[in-house]
Amino acid sequence: MYTVNAQIDVTRSSGRRLLRELEKHPKVVKVEYPLPPGVSGTGYSIDEIREMGYNKLSAHYGIDVRKL
């Protein structure tokens, strides 16, 4: 199988229309969207997210919610 990489300017209406047409053929076309420049792509672990939530709730309610 041969592959072709193309860059489509989706800020213009013709580019968005072309992209929509390509997305109609999922067996043949695989569309990948790049991450925005400010996003690193690594993300947080579930434990880090839980800890941030506990910290935010503790600050909001003025008590340590981990002890409830």
matplotlib code that plots the C-alpha trace (Angstrom):
import matplotlib.pyplot as plt

x = [0.0, 1.3, 0.6, 0.5, 0.7, -1.0, -1.3, -4.8, -5.4, -8.7, -8.9, -10.5, -13.8, -12.4, -10.0, -12.7, -14.9, -12.0, -11.4, -15.1, -15.0, -11.9, -13.5, -16.4, -14.0, -12.7, -11.6, -9.2, -8.4, -6.9, -7.1, -4.8, -5.2, -2.1, -2.1, -2.2, 1.2, 0.5, -0.3, 2.6, 0.7, 2.0, -1.0, -1.5, -1.8, -5.1, -3.4, -2.2, -5.7, -7.2, -4.7, -5.4, -9.2, -8.6, -6.5, -9.1, -11.9, -9.9, -9.1, -12.7, -14.3, -11.4, -10.9, -8.9, -11.4, -9.0, -10.0, -13.7]
y = [0.0, 3.5, 6.4, 10.2, 12.9, 16.2, 19.4, 21.1, 24.7, 24.3, 28.0, 28.4, 27.1, 25.0, 23.3, 22.4, 21.1, 18.9, 17.6, 16.7, 14.8, 12.9, 12.0, 10.3, 7.5, 6.0, 2.7, 4.5, 7.7, 8.1, 11.8, 12.8, 16.1, 17.7, 18.9, 22.7, 24.3, 24.8, 21.2, 18.8, 15.6, 13.9, 14.7, 13.7, 10.4, 9.5, 9.9, 13.4, 14.4, 13.0, 14.9, 18.1, 17.6, 17.0, 20.1, 22.2, 20.9, 21.3, 24.9, 25.7, 24.1, 25.0, 21.4, 18.5, 16.4, 13.4, 12.8, 12.7]
z = [0.0, -0.9, 1.3, 0.7, 3.3, 2.4, 4.3, 3.9, 5.0, 7.0, 7.7, 4.2, 3.1, 0.3, 2.7, 5.1, 2.3, 1.0, 4.5, 5.0, 1.7, 2.8, 6.1, 4.3, 3.3, 6.6, 5.1, 2.8, 4.5, 8.0, 9.2, 12.0, 13.8, 15.3, 18.9, 19.4, 20.1, 23.8, 24.5, 25.1, 24.7, 27.9, 30.1, 33.7, 35.5, 37.2, 40.6, 39.7, 38.6, 41.8, 43.9, 42.0, 42.6, 46.4, 46.6, 44.8, 47.0, 50.2, 49.3, 48.4, 51.6, 54.0, 55.2, 54.1, 52.1, 52.1, 55.8, 55.1]

ax = plt.figure().add_subplot(projection="3d")
ax.plot(x, y, z, "-o")
ax.set_aspect("equal")
plt.show()
